[in-house]
Amino acid sequence: MTRNCQLLLEAGWLVSLFCLLHRSHLNLLGIHFMLIFDAHLDLAWNAVEWNRNLEYPCSKIREWERHFPDIVPGDCTVTLPEMHKGRIGLCIATLLPRLNRKPMELSFYQSRESAHAIALGQLAYYRALVRKGAMVEIPDKATLKREYDRWQAAIVAKPDDTSADPPIGFIISMEGAPPIQDPSQVQQWYDWGLRLVGPAHYGPNEYCHGTGSVGGLTADGRALLKEMDRVGMLLDATHLADQSFWEALDVYTGPVIASHHNCRALVPGDRQLDDDQIKALIARGAVIGAAFDNWMIVPGYKKKVTPSAEVPMELIVNHIDHICQLAGNANHCGIGTDLDGGFGREQSPGDLDTIADVINMKATFEKRGYSKDDIEKIFHRNFIEFFLRVWK
């Protein structure tokens, strides 16, 4: 045997040993044994607006986008392969009527008709992925139960092998209601598969006031919520300005979530939920998803200035723990990363390379004394049980 061949064999043996030890270490930590439900991912927006092929790994998209640093927000963190790697098997996927424009005022569509058209295009993207078997749409309780069981079985059977994973399951939501041309169209959107609506995003729109603006619901906004109530469309309270938030909870009597919100008590600002809002959501049986955008995690964060290393994922647990303390239990917290929601790795926690790393938060919960049952609730069960409970 030549010296080169011997070196290659030794190198291969060392690589195999490393992989074996790495897998054993992950098994001991339970890293790949838990399903994650992400309550907010702008998948279609990334694919259509940012021209990202979400069937590629993040590394391939990043390499392509190195040539266009002024066009994309930053290194992408979410693709379907990365979701499989981290066992984010179920999610809420959005229709987002926004443009990639600066300043923010230019990112709004000037008519409901334009917003309507772009949302239909994003819906078509999801349906195209369903057609080829990369994703599975979840419109009802029976489908959710089936896909949940499939994912649980796959993870138990092959905790370190994602090759036999089911497709990513998704529930369709809308972030900002302008694509609904008028309240009477809610039924049509429901028939098209839409199951949740967050009426607000940034600023005011035809229905309400959102982040960075002050005001309540419009007449159309009240009619929208009443029609959502009638057809069984769920409300996402995320991004509602304070007055709009309280008016929405008065007008809308159905089930509510807050898909991607953190706590105003820890990070000031109208984008966060204050304690009274959190208590009101808890009283309504809501689940609140923790967001991973750095400026929502720590006070005083400055975009493009504060190093991401100063914002580890363990600080997100502070927000989740705050809600748990207000509730007296872990029944109202979940994960709603909003990763790649107009930002990239540069504005994500410093110890997160892609969405596959979300599971690493499990160790922080364990160190803080959270039980296995409570950790499962936060990572997936609270949101899944919410939908199983409220869907008729």
C-alpha positions as a printed NumPy array, in Angstrom:
array([[  0.   ,   0.   ,   0.   ],
       [  1.33 ,   3.403,  -0.941],
       [  1.813,   6.082,   1.67 ],
       [ -0.876,   8.247,  -0.031],
       [ -3.433,   5.432,   0.055],
       [ -2.666,   4.767,   3.701],
       [ -3.198,   8.454,   4.52 ],
       [ -6.491,   8.489,   2.656],
       [ -7.712,   5.4  ,   4.525],
       [ -6.652,   6.887,   7.855],
       [ -8.38 ,  10.179,   6.993],
       [-11.554,   8.363,   5.997],
       [-11.498,   6.36 ,   9.235],
       [-11.071,   9.546,  11.255],
       [-13.921,  11.254,   9.427],
       [-16.167,   8.248,  10.045],
       [-15.211,   8.196,  13.723],
       [-15.899,  11.935,  14.018],
       [-19.32 ,  11.567,  12.408],
       [-20.156,   8.651,  14.707],
       [-19.099,  10.577,  17.81 ],
       [-20.917,  13.699,  16.57 ],
       [-24.138,  11.75 ,  16.068],
       [-23.756,  10.146,  19.507],
       [-23.214,  13.567,  21.062],
       [-26.333,  14.897,  19.348],
       [-28.284,  11.885,  20.554],
       [-27.192,  12.51 ,  24.129],
       [-28.344,  16.111,  23.854],
       [-31.599,  15.081,  22.214],
       [-30.87 ,  17.54 ,  19.412],
       [-32.666,  15.659,  16.626],
       [-35.459,  14.094,  18.632],
       [-37.932,  16.95 ,  18.704],
       [-40.317,  18.327,  16.117],
       [-40.481,  22.122,  15.811],
       [-43.528,  24.082,  14.708],
       [-42.591,  27.547,  13.399],
       [-45.563,  29.901,  13.524],
       [-44.231,  32.491,  11.088],
       [-42.156,  32.03 ,   7.929],
       [-42.378,  34.274,   4.851],
       [-41.406,  31.436,   2.518],
       [-43.25 ,  32.509,  -0.628],
       [-42.139,  36.13 ,  -0.213],
       [-38.509,  34.993,  -0.133],
       [-39.006,  32.817,  -3.186],
       [-40.945,  35.347,  -5.269],
       [-39.62 ,  38.728,  -4.091],
       [-35.995,  37.742,  -3.374],
       [-35.832,  35.114,  -6.16 ],
       [-34.611,  32.349,  -3.877],
       [-34.992,  28.671,  -4.746],
       [-36.002,  27.32 ,  -1.352],
       [-35.233,  23.752,  -2.396],
       [-31.526,  24.634,  -2.305],
       [-29.458,  24.571,   0.883],
       [-28.687,  28.003,   2.321],
       [-25.027,  27.65 ,   1.34 ],
       [-25.912,  27.478,  -2.371],
       [-28.184,  30.532,  -2.195],
       [-25.577,  32.464,  -0.239],
       [-22.915,  31.688,  -2.806],
       [-25.138,  32.982,  -5.617],
       [-26.107,  36.108,  -3.691],
       [-22.484,  37.031,  -3.009],
       [-22.646,  38.642,  -6.464],
       [-25.585,  40.874,  -5.476],
       [-24.854,  42.253,  -1.985],
       [-26.885,  45.425,  -2.534],
       [-30.056,  43.587,  -3.532],
       [-30.596,  41.009,  -0.772],
       [-30.957,  41.851,   2.939],
       [-28.246,  39.436,   4.096],
       [-27.281,  35.763,   4.154],
       [-30.437,  33.654,   3.981],
       [-31.211,  31.399,   6.917],
       [-34.304,  29.48 ,   5.761],
       [-34.738,  26.896,   3.029],
       [-36.594,  23.596,   2.976],
       [-33.4  ,  21.491,   3.396],
       [-32.421,  23.565,   6.458],
       [-35.923,  23.103,   7.886],
       [-35.584,  19.354,   7.46 ],
       [-32.154,  19.401,   9.069],
       [-33.572,  21.136,  12.147],
       [-36.842,  19.13 ,  12.08 ],
       [-38.969,  22.232,  11.568],
       [-41.53 ,  19.979,   9.956],
       [-44.672,  22.076,  10.386],
       [-45.148,  25.81 ,  10.038],
       [-47.414,  28.736,   9.326],
       [-46.429,  30.115,   5.928],
       [-47.436,  33.611,   4.914],
       [-48.81 ,  35.562,   2.022],
       [-47.022,  38.903,   2.41 ],
       [-48.008,  41.88 ,   0.22 ],
       [-44.775,  43.852,   0.468],
       [-42.131,  45.045,  -1.984],
       [-38.381,  45.12 ,  -1.516],
       [-38.072,  48.903,  -1.463],
       [-36.339,  51.563,   0.624],
       [-37.516,  53.685,   2.325],
       [-40.301,  51.602,   3.847],
       [-43.033,  53.885,   2.477],
       [-42.188,  52.599,  -1.008],
       [-42.7  ,  48.968,   0.016],
       [-46.48 ,  49.275,   0.318],
       [-48.715,  48.436,  -2.626],
       [-50.808,  51.45 ,  -3.609],
       [-53.981,  49.457,  -4.193],
       [-55.715,  46.438,  -2.753],
       [-55.819,  45.073,  -6.307],
       [-52.017,  45.006,  -6.556],
       [-51.737,  43.46 ,  -3.105],
       [-54.371,  40.922,  -4.113],
       [-52.399,  39.969,  -7.211],
       [-49.087,  39.457,  -5.421],
       [-50.742,  37.345,  -2.709],
       [-52.295,  35.114,  -5.353],
       [-48.861,  34.743,  -6.931],
       [-47.387,  33.655,  -3.606],
       [-50.268,  31.241,  -3.103],
       [-49.452,  29.773,  -6.515],
       [-45.852,  29.25 ,  -5.364],
       [-46.968,  27.149,  -2.4  ],
       [-49.293,  25.136,  -4.608],
       [-46.417,  24.507,  -7.036],
       [-44.318,  23.052,  -4.194],
       [-47.275,  20.928,  -3.108],
       [-47.654,  19.648,  -6.673],
       [-44.079,  18.35 ,  -6.727],
       [-44.288,  16.873,  -3.228],
       [-41.936,  19.271,  -1.431],
       [-44.66 ,  20.634,   0.864],
       [-48.088,  19.605,   2.145],
       [-50.873,  22.129,   2.694],
       [-52.719,  21.807,   6.013],
       [-56.233,  23.291,   5.791],
       [-58.03 ,  21.297,   8.495],
       [-57.791,  19.295,  11.693],
       [-57.612,  15.869,  10.06 ],
       [-54.693,  16.852,   7.819],
       [-52.826,  18.436,  10.726],
       [-53.241,  15.316,  12.86 ],
       [-52.062,  13.119,   9.99 ],
       [-48.962,  15.22 ,   9.222],
       [-48.113,  15.626,  12.902],
       [-48.21 ,  11.85 ,  13.373],
       [-46.091,  11.31 ,  10.254],
       [-43.414,  13.695,  11.48 ],
       [-43.369,  12.265,  14.986],
       [-43.006,   8.748,  13.589],
       [-40.21 ,   9.784,  11.228],
       [-38.2  ,  11.48 ,  13.979],
       [-38.577,   8.538,  16.364],
       [-37.661,   6.004,  13.664],
       [-34.642,   7.894,  12.291],
       [-33.612,  10.717,  14.62 ],
       [-30.382,  11.415,  12.73 ],
       [-31.575,  10.742,   9.19 ],
       [-33.81 ,  13.249,   7.435],
       [-33.96 ,  11.344,   4.148],
       [-37.246,   9.673,   5.082],
       [-38.873,  12.832,   6.472],
       [-42.345,  13.742,   5.234],
       [-42.721,  16.98 ,   3.223],
       [-42.883,  20.241,   5.177],
       [-46.461,  20.844,   6.287],
       [-47.811,  24.4  ,   6.24 ],
       [-50.88 ,  26.395,   7.239],
       [-51.529,  29.462,   5.07 ],
       [-51.643,  32.861,   6.761],
       [-51.754,  36.448,   5.515],
       [-49.547,  39.148,   7.049],
       [-51.351,  42.399,   6.31 ],
       [-54.927,  42.188,   5.002],
       [-54.875,  44.456,   1.893],
       [-54.956,  41.419,  -0.482],
       [-58.522,  40.913,   0.729],
       [-60.188,  43.417,  -1.588],
       [-63.165,  43.951,   0.712],
       [-64.648,  42.105,   3.701],
       [-67.07 ,  40.163,   1.529],
       [-64.086,  38.393,  -0.068],
       [-63.081,  36.64 ,   3.193],
       [-65.172,  33.59 ,   2.271],
       [-63.456,  33.329,  -1.1  ],
       [-60.008,  33.509,   0.517],
       [-61.065,  30.832,   2.98 ],
       [-62.133,  28.633,   0.069],
       [-58.693,  29.253,  -1.477],
       [-57.054,  27.826,   1.638],
       [-56.326,  30.888,   3.786],
       [-56.759,  30.023,   7.47 ],
       [-55.312,  32.969,   9.415],
       [-55.2  ,  36.701,   8.843],
       [-53.007,  39.257,  10.571],
       [-54.791,  42.453,   9.492],
       [-51.744,  44.649,  10.178],
       [-48.125,  44.894,   9.171],
       [-46.125,  48.117,   9.288],
       [-48.016,  51.396,   9.236],
       [-51.717,  51.947,   8.538],
       [-53.696,  50.139,   5.874],
       [-57.302,  50.011,   4.716],
       [-58.364,  47.922,   7.711],
       [-56.368,  49.004,  10.758],
       [-53.145,  50.507,  12.11 ],
       [-49.971,  48.492,  12.42 ],
       [-46.457,  48.772,  13.827],
       [-45.14 ,  52.329,  13.875],
       [-48.559,  53.958,  13.579],
       [-51.252,  55.016,  16.036],
       [-54.948,  54.369,  15.599],
       [-57.784,  51.873,  15.628],
       [-59.804,  49.802,  13.198],
       [-61.495,  51.351,  10.185],
       [-65.108,  50.592,   9.32 ],
       [-63.813,  48.036,   6.816],
       [-61.581,  46.603,   9.532],
       [-64.518,  45.956,  11.814],
       [-66.475,  44.384,   8.959],
       [-63.425,  42.255,   8.062],
       [-63.141,  40.84 ,  11.585],
       [-66.861,  40.094,  11.782],
       [-66.701,  38.231,   8.481],
       [-63.603,  36.321,   9.639],
       [-65.574,  35.347,  12.735],
       [-68.441,  34.115,  10.594],
       [-66.392,  31.881,   8.279],
       [-63.958,  30.586,  10.917],
       [-60.88 ,  32.519,   9.765],
       [-58.468,  32.826,  12.699],
       [-56.963,  36.131,  13.857],
       [-53.236,  36.774,  14.189],
       [-52.849,  39.805,  16.477],
       [-49.221,  40.376,  15.477],
       [-48.267,  43.901,  14.361],
       [-51.535,  45.501,  15.484],
       [-51.046,  49.002,  16.908],
       [-52.199,  49.185,  20.514],
       [-55.596,  50.753,  19.826],
       [-56.222,  48.398,  16.904],
       [-55.184,  45.448,  19.103],
       [-57.748,  46.172,  21.799],
       [-60.495,  47.008,  19.335],
       [-59.792,  43.808,  17.408],
       [-60.146,  41.691,  20.544],
       [-63.466,  43.402,  21.247],
       [-64.895,  42.923,  17.75 ],
       [-63.5  ,  39.471,  16.973],
       [-64.766,  36.67 ,  19.209],
       [-62.961,  33.704,  17.639],
       [-59.588,  32.072,  18.336],
       [-56.486,  34.298,  18.36 ],
       [-52.738,  33.794,  18.139],
       [-49.757,  36.141,  18.093],
       [-47.494,  34.367,  15.627],
       [-44.25 ,  36.295,  16.156],
       [-44.081,  38.632,  19.102],
       [-41.72 ,  39.347,  22.01 ],
       [-42.213,  41.239,  25.278],
       [-42.338,  45.014,  25.717],
       [-41.32 ,  44.61 ,  29.373],
       [-37.91 ,  43.389,  28.164],
       [-37.512,  45.421,  24.961],
       [-39.517,  48.668,  24.766],
       [-41.416,  49.535,  21.6  ],
       [-44.837,  49.214,  20.043],
       [-43.761,  46.146,  18.055],
       [-43.715,  44.188,  21.316],
       [-46.607,  43.003,  23.464],
       [-47.042,  44.705,  26.809],
       [-48.019,  42.643,  29.851],
       [-51.708,  43.569,  29.664],
       [-51.838,  42.436,  26.03 ],
       [-50.088,  39.176,  26.926],
       [-52.574,  38.554,  29.746],
       [-55.49 ,  39.276,  27.415],
       [-54.143,  36.794,  24.866],
       [-53.614,  34.183,  27.562],
       [-57.22 ,  34.686,  28.694],
       [-58.329,  34.014,  25.103],
       [-56.335,  30.76 ,  24.97 ],
       [-53.81 ,  32.168,  22.497],
       [-50.304,  30.94 ,  21.768],
       [-47.532,  33.52 ,  21.303],
       [-44.577,  32.691,  19.039],
       [-41.146,  34.067,  19.963],
       [-39.507,  36.13 ,  17.2  ],
       [-35.813,  35.888,  16.267],
       [-35.186,  39.395,  14.879],
       [-32.32 ,  40.811,  16.963],
       [-33.798,  44.252,  17.562],
       [-36.8  ,  42.544,  19.182],
       [-34.619,  40.451,  21.489],
       [-32.398,  42.965,  23.31 ],
       [-32.975,  46.639,  24.167],
       [-30.795,  49.212,  22.425],
       [-29.937,  47.003,  19.459],
       [-28.872,  49.064,  16.436],
       [-29.233,  47.532,  13.011],
       [-25.918,  47.155,  11.151],
       [-24.057,  48.353,  14.256],
       [-24.625,  45.953,  17.166],
       [-22.669,  42.707,  16.616],
       [-24.894,  39.648,  16.336],
       [-22.574,  37.896,  18.784],
       [-24.103,  40.08 ,  21.498],
       [-27.52 ,  38.501,  20.839],
       [-27.379,  34.745,  21.507],
       [-30.51 ,  32.614,  21.258],
       [-30.609,  32.131,  25.028],
       [-31.876,  35.724,  25.273],
       [-34.988,  34.702,  23.338],
       [-35.714,  32.325,  26.193],
       [-35.989,  35.39 ,  28.447],
       [-39.041,  36.516,  26.469],
       [-40.594,  33.055,  26.51 ],
       [-39.934,  32.745,  30.231],
       [-41.537,  36.144,  30.872],
       [-44.764,  34.961,  29.232],
       [-44.617,  31.675,  31.14 ],
       [-44.316,  33.586,  34.408],
       [-47.33 ,  35.753,  33.543],
       [-49.348,  32.67 ,  32.585],
       [-48.166,  30.506,  35.452],
       [-47.427,  27.719,  32.979],
       [-45.817,  26.991,  29.593],
       [-49.1  ,  26.518,  27.725],
       [-49.112,  29.78 ,  25.76 ],
       [-45.603,  29.98 ,  24.276],
       [-44.242,  28.786,  20.98 ],
       [-41.709,  29.511,  18.254],
       [-42.437,  32.059,  15.499],
       [-38.976,  32.858,  14.197],
       [-39.75 ,  35.238,  11.315],
       [-36.277,  34.319,  10.066],
       [-35.623,  35.802,   6.62 ],
       [-38.49 ,  38.2  ,   7.234],
       [-36.712,  41.038,   5.43 ],
       [-33.417,  40.387,   7.199],
       [-30.748,  37.713,   7.107],
       [-28.06 ,  36.162,   9.243],
       [-26.62 ,  39.623,   9.977],
       [-29.707,  40.438,  12.066],
       [-30.296,  36.98 ,  13.523],
       [-28.899,  35.651,  16.818],
       [-25.136,  35.259,  16.658],
       [-25.191,  31.528,  17.419],
       [-27.68 ,  30.806,  14.62 ],
       [-26.321,  30.043,  11.169],
       [-29.571,  28.691,   9.704],
       [-33.   ,  27.782,  10.989],
       [-31.654,  24.284,  11.639],
       [-29.988,  25.695,  14.78 ],
       [-33.235,  26.655,  16.525],
       [-33.239,  23.279,  18.312],
       [-30.076,  24.329,  20.171],
       [-32.29 ,  26.463,  22.418],
       [-33.418,  23.216,  24.016],
       [-30.286,  23.163,  26.17 ],
       [-31.081,  26.61 ,  27.573],
       [-34.58 ,  25.531,  28.583],
       [-33.12 ,  22.453,  30.267],
       [-30.573,  24.523,  32.19 ],
       [-33.374,  26.774,  33.42 ],
       [-35.321,  23.838,  34.773],
       [-38.006,  23.449,  32.121],
       [-39.401,  19.918,  32.008],
       [-39.317,  17.77 ,  28.876],
       [-43.088,  18.157,  28.659],
       [-42.921,  21.958,  28.78 ],
       [-40.103,  22.067,  26.223],
       [-42.185,  19.964,  23.841],
       [-45.117,  22.316,  24.382],
       [-42.984,  25.347,  23.468],
       [-41.305,  23.765,  20.468],
       [-44.424,  22.328,  18.871],
       [-47.304,  21.064,  20.966],
       [-48.888,  24.349,  22.036],
       [-49.49 ,  25.518,  18.481],
       [-50.511,  22.077,  17.229],
       [-52.926,  21.556,  20.109],
       [-54.3  ,  25.056,  19.556],
       [-55.277,  24.258,  15.968],
       [-56.598,  20.826,  16.869],
       [-58.741,  22.475,  19.53 ],
       [-60.153,  25.412,  17.568],
       [-60.626,  23.925,  14.101],
       [-64.1  ,  22.451,  13.768]])
